[in-house]
Amino acid sequence: MRDPFNYFHNYTLHAFCSCGMLVSPVKQEDAIMQTVIRRFSGKGAKELFDLLETRTAEVEELMRSVKGFVGYTLARSGDGGFSVTVCQDKTGTDESVQKAKDWIAKNAGSTGVGAPEISEGSVLIHLK
């Protein structure tokens, strides 16, 4: 007979909503998704996001081609903007950073935008 309290035994992370329900447990043997945030500000950042806004289909195709792609968000901020990429593993987020860098060099070099501030980490909760 299966122990009803053993359900959580193989889980290392438990995410609970405010009502106390389990939202998204991550098993030890499962790969933990990774995310990378690229934040652009300063010289050329507004121009870069103006260009990205006109080329959204191209950007979508580029990001969806990343191996292990899970999700992508591109947003404006007061001084430029940022992107958030979620992938199944760090290999995917590393690939997304390189593809974004190459795309900017090829298509937006004239904006004069500098390198983004990059933050990376493991996903704790991913909601759809």
ABEGO torsion letter per residue (X at the ends): XBBAAAAAAABABBBBBAAGBBABBBBAABBBBBBBBBBBBEBGAAAAAAAAAAAAAAAAAAAAABBGBABBBBBBBAAEEBBBBBBABAAAAAAAAAAAAAAAAAAAAAAGBBBBBBBBBBBABBBX
